[in-house]
Amino acid sequence: MVRIRSSLAALPAYVPGRKVPGTTVLASNESPYGLLPGVAARLAASAGGVSRYPDMSATGLVNALAEHHGVDPARIAVGAGSSEVCGQLLHAVVDPGDEVVFGWRSFEAYPILTTVAGGTAVRVPLQGRTLDLDAMAAAVTDRTRLVFVCNPNNPTSTAVGAEDLRRFADRVPDDVLIVVDEAYREYADPALVPDGLRLLGDRPNVVVTRTFSKAYGLAGLRVGYCVAAPAVAAQVRKTQVPFSVTALAQEAAVAALGEGREVARRAALTVAERGRMRTGLRALGYEVPASQANFVWLPLAGASADFAGHCLRGGVVVRPFPGEGVRVTVGLQRENEAFLALAASWQDRD
Ligand SMILES: *Cc1c(COP(=O)(O)O)cnc(C)c1O
């Protein structure tokens, strides 16, 4: 028998949102609007080149991102989705047994990536539906190497504000990396939710991750990045799987970055739909935390799996976290209407 690492045996596999043919899928927080207009053409034009390896340092994309954020290209590192970037960050700082702190529940990739990197996951319970930054700061020990701050938090949809985030960063020792995961930045109200890069970007131990998988509509191509201090970014580049960001992904991401106005227009549509969904759900008597992302969270506790089953039978796939709640991605208006009708009919069950 092959000997498997004991830490992996106890590790749950990532549970992706289900894809059921013929249904409406509101389970993976994807953009419902498809490819951005300029992206499809760029992909078609680049497809013939895939017999060659991509540019390993993704020069064009890194330069475009540096310009987009007004930072030195030395501060950017890319990966195959910001999930891979989170893994790269862990591999850059975690020695066997080192601790990695994050709120729980939060992004389900954090415990998996932490364990794969050889670290020990330290889950800090949320306060209500929101990250408890005071408790997270208190959970930092001399074994801690990295803290994930998912803002807004997946799956609970809430965000922490600028004052709380700055106070948290002040409390964390400067040899511990703070990773502010901003996968849903484009859907957040800038008056309520800080841009981590603007707020904390001058601190050498703060990294901000972003992705092209959500508002930029490129989940299937796998490309994300972080903005870090140059010394950190250099290590994050070393821990990338060589060539993990394909040439098509690099090209598409550059094209998508150039469509900021359309990205913002689509995000605004999603924010408006999110408001309608929340209003409709609350009118039905559901508790729905105020969302800063492209999904809503229904803390249905023990009824979560039943609710998701009811939706699935009605042709809408949502993402249950049994015993905790259900995450529902904001889709197109008619998709959201179909979901709201199911949320209403669920309440008429026996
Ligand atoms: C979706 C998501 C990501 C990014 O996923 P990739 O597709 O790997 O870029 C990162 N963090 C959180 C919290 C997410 O929900």
PDBQT file of the ligand as one rigid body, heavy atoms in Angstrom, charges set to zero:
ROOT
HETATM    1  C1  LIG A 401     -14.056  32.546  -6.471  1.00  0.00    +0.000 C 
HETATM    2  C2  LIG A 401     -13.102  32.902  -5.389  1.00  0.00    +0.000 A 
HETATM    3  C3  LIG A 401     -11.745  33.035  -5.639  1.00  0.00    +0.000 A 
HETATM    4  C4  LIG A 401     -11.131  32.924  -6.988  1.00  0.00    +0.000 C 
HETATM    5  O1  LIG A 401     -11.233  31.748  -7.577  1.00  0.00    +0.000 OA
HETATM    6  P1  LIG A 401     -10.347  31.491  -8.888  1.00  0.00    +0.000 P 
HETATM    7  O2  LIG A 401     -11.347  31.023  -9.870  1.00  0.00    +0.000 OA
HETATM    8  O3  LIG A 401      -9.384  30.472  -8.458  1.00  0.00    +0.000 OA
HETATM    9  O4  LIG A 401      -9.689  32.766  -9.271  1.00  0.00    +0.000 OA
HETATM   10  C5  LIG A 401     -10.903  33.410  -4.617  1.00  0.00    +0.000 A 
HETATM   11  N1  LIG A 401     -11.373  33.646  -3.399  1.00  0.00    +0.000 NA
HETATM   12  C6  LIG A 401     -12.667  33.535  -3.118  1.00  0.00    +0.000 A 
HETATM   13  C7  LIG A 401     -13.129  33.848  -1.769  1.00  0.00    +0.000 C 
HETATM   14  C8  LIG A 401     -13.574  33.139  -4.101  1.00  0.00    +0.000 A 
HETATM   15  O5  LIG A 401     -14.855  33.021  -3.800  1.00  0.00    +0.000 OA
ENDROOT
TORSDOF 0
